[in-house]
Structures are given as structure tokens and as C-alpha cells.
Amino acid sequence: MAKDFAVPFYNSTAWRRCRTAYIKSVNGLCERCLAKGRIRHGDIVHHKITLTQANINNPSITLNHENLEYLCIDCHNEEHMNCAVMREGLAFDESGQLIEKNE
């Protein structure tokens, strides 16, 4: 889920265009799965450098393809579970919203 300060950015035309171009540049595949020899469609464009209030207006961070990674839901959840505390039974959906897992 986008933090309040980032909502205008994620709703911007610049982000939507950047996101679309990036997904096309990686053929719509999860980059981490592909690196492991698995072919899987991606779901979420992930910023490698976390967006903050200090850098949200810096296009070299927010719109730079070098700072982006296209991930499937599982890889995105793994990324966030490795760097943040998350309650058991929660995950991110395809739009990045925090949801309860249905397993």
C-alpha cells in the first residue's frame, strides 16, 4: 500500500508511462524468477531504493529504470518480508495492497 505522501506520484502520468515502459522492457516477466530459470509473469514494479518523503520528487530515483524491478507477487512479498516486520498471514496483492492470505 502506498504511503500517503506517495499517492500523488503513483497516480501521475509520468509514473504510469514509466511503469508501462519498464514492464515492456522486461517482457512482462518477474525478473527474480527469470534469474532462477523460472518463467513467471510479473505483477508489481518495485523500487529498489525505497521511496521516502525526501526522495519522492527525485526522478532519478522514482522514474529511473535502474531503480526498478518487475516482480511477481511472491517475490514482492518475499522482498518486503525480508526488510520489514509483517504479521503472519498477511501479504501484498497485485496492486501492492496489504491483504490477508487465503491459504
N, C-alpha and C positions, 0 to 999 in steps of 0.2 A: 504494500500500500504506500503510495507516495505521501511524503510528509507535506503538511500544509504549504510550506514555502516553495515546494517543487511543483505543485499542481498547475500553476500557470505555464511553467516550462513544458510539462508533459502534454498540455493541451495546445501548445504552439504549433504553427505551421512548420517552423524550422525543425522542430523535433520530429514531427510526423514525416517530413521529407527525408530527414537524416535516417530515421529508423527504417523506412521503406528501402532506401538505397543500401543501407547496411545489410539488411536481410537478403536483398537481391545479390549483394557481393559475396555472400557466403552460401548462396544457393538454397537458402531456407533451412539449412541443416544445423543441428546442435554441434557447435564446434568442439566441445569436450568429448561428446560421444564419438564424433568423427576421429578425433585424435586417438581414441581407444579402438578404432576399427569398426565401430557400430554406426549404422546409418539410421538417424532418427531426426525427425523434424524438430525445429526449434520452436519456442513459444514466447520467450522474453528476451528483449535486448537489455543486457546487463552492463552497467557502468563499472569498470574495473576500479576506478577511483570513485569512491562513494561521493554522491552529490551532497553538498552542505550549503548552508546559507552563505558561506564565504565564497564558494566557487560556482554557484548556480547560474551566475551571469557570465561565466567564462567559457566561451565557445570552444576553446582549446581543450577543455575538459568535457563539457556537455555534448558537443557535436563532433568530436574528433573520433574517427573510426578506430584509431589506435587505442582508444579508451573503451571500446565497446566489445562485447562478446555476445553471440547469439546462443542461448541455452534452452534446453528442454526444461520442463517443469522440475523433473527430478534433479538435474544438475543445478538449477537455480536454487531449489530448496537446500541441496547439499551445501552450496556456497554460503547461504545465509545461516544455515545451522552450524557451520564451522566458524563463523565470525560473530555470531550473536546468540544470546540465550533465547531459546524458543521453548515454550511449553510443549510437552509431549502431546501428540495428537493434532498438532497444527501444521499447516503447510501453506504455500503460496499457490494461487490458481494461475491460469494463463494470462491474466491481466495484472498479476502482481499483488492481488488482494490476499490478505491473511484469512484462511478458512480452516475449518475443522476437517481432518482427514476422514474419509469414509473407507475404512479397510475391513 
